C-alpha cells in the first residue's frame, strides 16, 4: 500500500509513543500526563505554537506551511482519553492503572496525529496553516464541545475539521466513510415511576410501579417500530431498572429507569424525545401512578459534509485500494460532531483488522494501522492546502 515512506520509517517511534500512552491511560478531563507528553513532543518537533489547557486539558499545535498565500487553516483532531475498563489483553505494555484502559484506541489516534505533526513540521510542504488538536473527554465528557466553547474555532481561524477513528472488522490498510450522518446522536433518558408501595401479598392495596415500569419498557419499543419512518435509523434501549426495595415481599414505591436513545436525523431525534415522554406519561396515567421523565440531549449527529467527504475519500484512495465510501452509519456517539457543527469537515474510519471490538477489555489498537492513519492526516493538509 502506498503510504508515505516517512511514516514507514517513523513506525517504531510512533509505536513507542502509542504503547507509552497505552500503559498510562487517563479518564475524561484528567489526561494531564498524556496532554503533557503530547505538548512536550510537539515542541520537540518544532511545531510553531503549542497551547495547553484548551477545553480544560486539550492541546493545540500550530504548524505553518512554507507559504501562506490564501490564509487557509485546516484542523486535524485526535482524542486522548481512555475508558473505565479493566484490561485483559496480557500485553507487556498493558495498562498500569487498575480499572482503566485504552479500550477504544485513542492511544493510537493520538500517536498517529503526533506522527503527522512531526512529518508536517519537517516538510511544511503546504500553503497555509495546519492546526493539530488533541482533545480530552471524548468518552462521555463532551471534550470536543469544551474545546469549541474555549474558542478553538475563532482563536485559530479553523476553516475545516478532519477526524479519524480506528475500526475493528475493517482490514488494516482500508478506510470507510460516508457522506451525511456517520455516527448517531447519543441521548439519555431517566424515567421515575411513583406508585403506592405495600405488601406483596396485597397487590390490590397498591399501585405497583414495577408492573407499570415493565409496561413502559415494552411500549417504548413501539416508538421506533410504529412512529419512526422505517427507512430511518433509531434505537431506544432501557438499560437500568432500579427499585427502592430489595425485599422479596415488598411492592416498591418507586422504580427508576435509565436508557439511551440514538438517531441519525434531527427530526427523528425530536420524535424520540417527545415519544418517550408521551408513552411514559400515558401508561402511568392509565395505572393511576405518577411519572417524571427527563430527557438529556447528548452528542449530536456526526454529519460528514459533502465536499469535505469527497476530499477525505480522495486522500484515502491515494493510500489504499480498499475505501468503502458508503459504510453503514454507526449508532455510537462521537463528540467530533460539535466541531463539524461549527465548520465543514469529515470523519473517517481506518481499519484495525480482526481484533476485539472497541470498548471490550481484550481490545488493542493495531500498530500496523499507524502509517495509514498518519498518512491520511498529513495527506488532508497537503491535499486541501497544496504548496503554492
VOBAZA-869110 format. One line per field, with one value per residue (C-alpha): residue in one letter; chain; x, y, z. Coordinates in steps of 0.1 Angstrom, whole numbers, plus 5000, padded with zeros to 4 digits. Layout:
% VOBAZA-869110
res <- (a, ...)
chain <- (A, ...)
xx <- (X, ...)
yy <- (Y, ...)
zz <- (Z, ...)
***
This chain:
% VOBAZA-869110
res <- (x, x, x, x, x, x, x, x, x, x, x, x, x, x, x, x, x, x, x, x, x, x, x, x, x, x, x, x, x, x, x, x, x, x, x, x, x, x, x, x, x, x, x, x, x, x, x, x, x, x, x, x, x, x, x, x, x, x, x, x, x, x, x, x, x, x, x, x, x, x, x, x, x, x, x, x, x, x, x, x, x, x, x, x, x, x, x, x, x, x, x, x, x, x, x, x, x, x, x, x, x, x, x, x, x, x, x, x, x, x, x, x, x, x, x, x, x, x, x, x, x, x, x, x, x, x, x, x, x, x, x, x, x, x, x, x, x, x, x, x, x, x, x, x, x, x, x, x, x, x, x, x, x, x, x, x, x, x, x, x, x, x, x, x, x, x, x, x, x, x, x, x, x, x, x, x, x, x, x, x, x, x, x, x, x, x, x, x, x, x, x, x, x, x, x, x, x, x, x, x, x, x, x, x, x, x, x, x, x, x, x, x, x, x, x, x, x, x, x, x, x, x, x, x, x, x, x, x, x, x, x, x, x, x, x, x, x, x, x, x, x, x, x, x, x, x, x, x, x, x, x, x, x, x, x, x, x, x, x, x, x, x, x, x, x, x, x, x, x, x, x, x, x, x, x, x, x, x, x, x, x, x, x, x, x, x, x, x, x, x, x, x, x, x, x, x, x, x, x, x, x, x, x, x, x, x, x, x, x, x, x, x, x, x, x, x, x, x, x, x, x, x, x, x, x, x, x, x, x, x, x, x, x, x, x, x, x, x, x, x, x, x, x, x, x, x, x, x, x, x, x, x, x, x, x, x, x, x, x, x, x, x, x, x, x, x, x, x, x, x, x, x, x, x, x, x, x, x, x, x, x, x, x, x, x, x, x, x)
chain <- (A, A, A, A, A, A, A, A, A, A, A, A, A, A, A, A, A, A, A, A, A, A, A, A, A, A, A, A, A, A, A, A, A, A, A, A, A, A, A, A, A, A, A, A, A, A, A, A, A, A, A, A, A, A, A, A, A, A, A, A, A, A, A, A, A, A, A, A, A, A, A, A, A, A, A, A, A, A, A, A, A, A, A, A, A, A, A, A, A, A, A, A, A, A, A, A, A, A, A, A, A, A, A, A, A, A, A, A, A, A, A, A, A, A, A, A, A, A, A, A, A, A, A, A, A, A, A, A, A, A, A, A, A, A, A, A, A, A, A, A, A, A, A, A, A, A, A, A, A, A, A, A, A, A, A, A, A, A, A, A, A, A, A, A, A, A, A, A, A, A, A, A, A, A, A, A, A, A, A, A, A, A, A, A, A, A, A, A, A, A, A, A, A, A, A, A, A, A, A, A, A, A, A, A, A, A, A, A, A, A, A, A, A, A, A, A, A, A, A, A, A, A, A, A, A, A, A, A, A, A, A, A, A, A, A, A, A, A, A, A, A, A, A, A, A, A, A, A, A, A, A, A, A, A, A, A, A, A, A, A, A, A, A, A, A, A, A, A, A, A, A, A, A, A, A, A, A, A, A, A, A, A, A, A, A, A, A, A, A, A, A, A, A, A, A, A, A, A, A, A, A, A, A, A, A, A, A, A, A, A, A, A, A, A, A, A, A, A, A, A, A, A, A, A, A, A, A, A, A, A, A, A, A, A, A, A, A, A, A, A, A, A, A, A, A, A, A, A, A, A, A, A, A, A, A, A, A, A, A, A, A, A, A, A, A, A, A, A, A, A, A, A, A, A, A, A, A, A, A, A, A, A, A, A, A, A, A, A)
xx <- (5000, 5014, 5017, 5042, 5077, 5084, 5058, 5071, 5104, 5088, 5067, 5089, 5090, 5052, 5045, 5066, 5046, 5014, 5024, 5035, 5001, 4985, 5005, 4994, 4957, 4937, 4900, 4879, 4895, 4921, 4945, 4973, 5002, 4990, 4985, 5018, 5036, 5018, 5028, 5064, 5066, 5051, 5077, 5104, 5091, 5095, 5058, 5053, 5029, 5018, 4989, 4978, 4947, 4921, 4889, 4905, 4932, 4932, 4964, 4965, 4996, 5001, 5022, 5027, 5034, 5063, 5039, 5005, 4991, 4954, 4950, 4938, 4936, 4928, 4922, 4931, 4917, 4926, 4911, 4933, 4911, 4907, 4878, 4870, 4876, 4899, 4923, 4926, 4950, 4980, 5003, 5037, 5026, 4992, 4976, 4994, 4963, 4938, 4904, 4914, 4925, 4927, 4898, 4888, 4922, 4925, 4962, 4965, 4947, 4969, 5001, 4990, 4983, 5016, 5033, 5015, 5025, 5062, 5061, 5043, 5067, 5097, 5084, 5060, 5050, 5017, 5003, 4985, 4983, 4977, 4962, 4966, 4940, 4944, 4911, 4902, 4870, 4855, 4841, 4811, 4826, 4820, 4856, 4850, 4823, 4846, 4873, 4848, 4834, 4870, 4875, 4890, 4875, 4878, 4912, 4929, 4907, 4900, 4880, 4877, 4879, 4890, 4889, 4895, 4887, 4901, 4875, 4879, 4864, 4878, 4911, 4943, 4951, 4915, 4892, 4855, 4834, 4800, 4785, 4759, 4753, 4780, 4777, 4744, 4731, 4735, 4709, 4699, 4666, 4656, 4620, 4609, 4576, 4560, 4532, 4519, 4541, 4529, 4529, 4535, 4506, 4482, 4487, 4451, 4460, 4490, 4498, 4526, 4553, 4573, 4544, 4540, 4577, 4576, 4548, 4567, 4599, 4579, 4559, 4589, 4599, 4568, 4582, 4608, 4586, 4555, 4564, 4597, 4600, 4612, 4638, 4654, 4676, 4667, 4674, 4657, 4672, 4662, 4694, 4688, 4659, 4661, 4635, 4636, 4633, 4653, 4629, 4612, 4578, 4576, 4560, 4582, 4571, 4594, 4610, 4637, 4645, 4676, 4683, 4696, 4680, 4701, 4692, 4708, 4682, 4672, 4635, 4638, 4657, 4628, 4603, 4622, 4623, 4586, 4576, 4594, 4576, 4542, 4544, 4556, 4530, 4502, 4509, 4515, 4482, 4464, 4475, 4470, 4507, 4529, 4559, 4587, 4606, 4639, 4655, 4692, 4704, 4740, 4763, 4746, 4747, 4782, 4775, 4801, 4798, 4796, 4826, 4849, 4839, 4849, 4883, 4887, 4878, 4903, 4932, 4922, 4922, 4957, 4967, 4946, 4928, 4901, 4880, 4843, 4825, 4791, 4798, 4767, 4763, 4770, 4747, 4775, 4781, 4811, 4817, 4837, 4801, 4805, 4834, 4815, 4786, 4809, 4828, 4826, 4847, 4847, 4852, 4867, 4873, 4907, 4909, 4921, 4918, 4904, 4906, 4882, 4856, 4862, 4851, 4860, 4886, 4906, 4907, 4941, 4950, 4969, 5001, 5003, 4975, 4997, 5013, 4978, 4963, 4993, 4995, 4958, 4961, 4991, 4976, 4945, 4967, 4987, 4956, 4935, 4963, 4986, 5020, 5020)
yy <- (5000, 5035, 5051, 5079, 5065, 5088, 5071, 5037, 5049, 5065, 5035, 5022, 5057, 5063, 5028, 5035, 5067, 5047, 5020, 5045, 5061, 5026, 5018, 5051, 5056, 5085, 5093, 5121, 5155, 5141, 5134, 5155, 5131, 5124, 5160, 5170, 5144, 5155, 5191, 5180, 5161, 5188, 5212, 5187, 5185, 5223, 5230, 5268, 5272, 5248, 5258, 5237, 5238, 5243, 5228, 5222, 5197, 5198, 5206, 5226, 5228, 5252, 5243, 5268, 5258, 5271, 5296, 5311, 5329, 5321, 5322, 5286, 5268, 5230, 5214, 5178, 5162, 5132, 5121, 5113, 5097, 5061, 5041, 5027, 4991, 4965, 4953, 4915, 4917, 4903, 4926, 4935, 4972, 4967, 4994, 5001, 5018, 4994, 4997, 5020, 5011, 5024, 5002, 5025, 5032, 5068, 5060, 5051, 5082, 5104, 5087, 5088, 5126, 5131, 5113, 5135, 5166, 5156, 5150, 5183, 5202, 5186, 5191, 5221, 5212, 5231, 5266, 5276, 5265, 5231, 5230, 5197, 5192, 5167, 5165, 5152, 5136, 5121, 5092, 5109, 5142, 5163, 5174, 5184, 5209, 5222, 5230, 5247, 5267, 5276, 5294, 5266, 5278, 5315, 5316, 5296, 5305, 5269, 5266, 5228, 5199, 5163, 5134, 5097, 5066, 5031, 5003, 4966, 4945, 4967, 4953, 4972, 4994, 5001, 5030, 5035, 5067, 5080, 5114, 5127, 5111, 5086, 5085, 5089, 5115, 5099, 5110, 5096, 5094, 5090, 5078, 5078, 5059, 5065, 5043, 5031, 5005, 4978, 4941, 4918, 4896, 4925, 4940, 4953, 4978, 4990, 5008, 4986, 5007, 4976, 4964, 4999, 5002, 4969, 4981, 5013, 4994, 4973, 5002, 5024, 4999, 5010, 5044, 5030, 5003, 5024, 5061, 5064, 5061, 5026, 5039, 5059, 5048, 5049, 5029, 5032, 5010, 5008, 4997, 5002, 4992, 5002, 4999, 5014, 4980, 4948, 4926, 4896, 4905, 4943, 4961, 4992, 5028, 5040, 5024, 5043, 5035, 5048, 5043, 5057, 5070, 5071, 5087, 5100, 5126, 5157, 5151, 5115, 5128, 5151, 5122, 5100, 5128, 5135, 5099, 5086, 5113, 5106, 5069, 5070, 5096, 5077, 5044, 5058, 5077, 5045, 5028, 5057, 5063, 5094, 5096, 5120, 5119, 5137, 5136, 5146, 5156, 5143, 5144, 5155, 5135, 5134, 5147, 5145, 5174, 5165, 5184, 5176, 5139, 5139, 5153, 5127, 5099, 5112, 5112, 5077, 5064, 5077, 5054, 5023, 5003, 4995, 5026, 5019, 5052, 5041, 5024, 5018, 5046, 5035, 5042, 5051, 5087, 5109, 5144, 5154, 5163, 5195, 5206, 5196, 5218, 5247, 5242, 5217, 5186, 5148, 5118, 5086, 5051, 5034, 4996, 4979, 4944, 4913, 4925, 4926, 4954, 4988, 4991, 4954, 4945, 4925, 4953, 4966, 4991, 4975, 4994, 4983, 5008, 5038, 5045, 5047, 5069, 5093, 5094, 5103, 5131, 5146, 5140, 5160, 5190, 5187, 5180, 5208, 5233, 5223, 5240, 5273)
zz <- (5000, 4990, 5024, 5028, 5032, 5061, 5082, 5075, 5087, 5118, 5127, 5155, 5171, 5167, 5180, 5211, 5218, 5213, 5238, 5263, 5262, 5264, 5296, 5312, 5304, 5319, 5321, 5307, 5315, 5339, 5310, 5325, 5318, 5283, 5274, 5289, 5269, 5237, 5243, 5250, 5218, 5197, 5210, 5202, 5166, 5162, 5160, 5157, 5186, 5214, 5236, 5266, 5287, 5259, 5269, 5304, 5293, 5255, 5235, 5202, 5180, 5150, 5120, 5093, 5058, 5036, 5022, 5032, 5001, 5007, 5045, 5046, 5080, 5084, 5118, 5125, 5156, 5178, 5212, 5242, 5270, 5280, 5295, 5330, 5319, 5334, 5307, 5299, 5269, 5288, 5268, 5281, 5278, 5293, 5314, 5347, 5361, 5377, 5362, 5333, 5298, 5263, 5251, 5222, 5205, 5215, 5222, 5185, 5174, 5195, 5183, 5146, 5148, 5166, 5137, 5112, 5132, 5132, 5094, 5087, 5109, 5090, 5055, 5056, 5020, 5021, 5016, 5048, 5084, 5100, 5135, 5153, 5181, 5209, 5228, 5263, 5274, 5242, 5263, 5276, 5288, 5257, 5255, 5219, 5230, 5258, 5233, 5209, 5238, 5248, 5214, 5193, 5160, 5163, 5181, 5154, 5125, 5116, 5083, 5081, 5105, 5099, 5123, 5124, 5144, 5141, 5135, 5142, 5115, 5087, 5074, 5083, 5053, 5045, 5051, 5054, 5052, 5041, 5034, 5059, 5092, 5101, 5139, 5159, 5183, 5217, 5242, 5276, 5295, 5331, 5340, 5376, 5382, 5416, 5427, 5461, 5478, 5501, 5510, 5480, 5493, 5489, 5455, 5453, 5480, 5460, 5427, 5415, 5399, 5388, 5366, 5353, 5345, 5327, 5305, 5298, 5288, 5263, 5250, 5244, 5216, 5197, 5192, 5168, 5153, 5148, 5149, 5132, 5094, 5088, 5063, 5091, 5119, 5156, 5188, 5222, 5249, 5285, 5303, 5340, 5362, 5399, 5427, 5462, 5477, 5476, 5495, 5480, 5496, 5491, 5463, 5459, 5460, 5432, 5401, 5382, 5345, 5326, 5290, 5257, 5225, 5193, 5160, 5128, 5119, 5138, 5131, 5144, 5175, 5183, 5178, 5203, 5229, 5227, 5222, 5254, 5274, 5258, 5262, 5298, 5308, 5292, 5307, 5342, 5340, 5329, 5361, 5384, 5390, 5387, 5364, 5358, 5325, 5320, 5285, 5283, 5248, 5244, 5215, 5182, 5150, 5134, 5099, 5072, 5048, 5011, 4996, 5025, 5024, 4988, 4997, 5025, 5001, 4975, 5001, 5014, 4978, 4973, 5003, 4998, 4971, 4997, 5005, 5013, 5005, 5017, 5050, 5072, 5098, 5134, 5163, 5187, 5195, 5188, 5201, 5170, 5159, 5178, 5157, 5125, 5136, 5136, 5104, 5075, 5075, 5076, 5099, 5086, 5099, 5094, 5096, 5128, 5115, 5131, 5168, 5197, 5193, 5209, 5245, 5251, 5278, 5252, 5226, 5214, 5187, 5158, 5153, 5117, 5111, 5121, 5087, 5071, 5097, 5099, 5061, 5059, 5085, 5067, 5033, 5042, 5049, 5017, 4996, 5010, 5010, 4982, 4981, 4961)
***
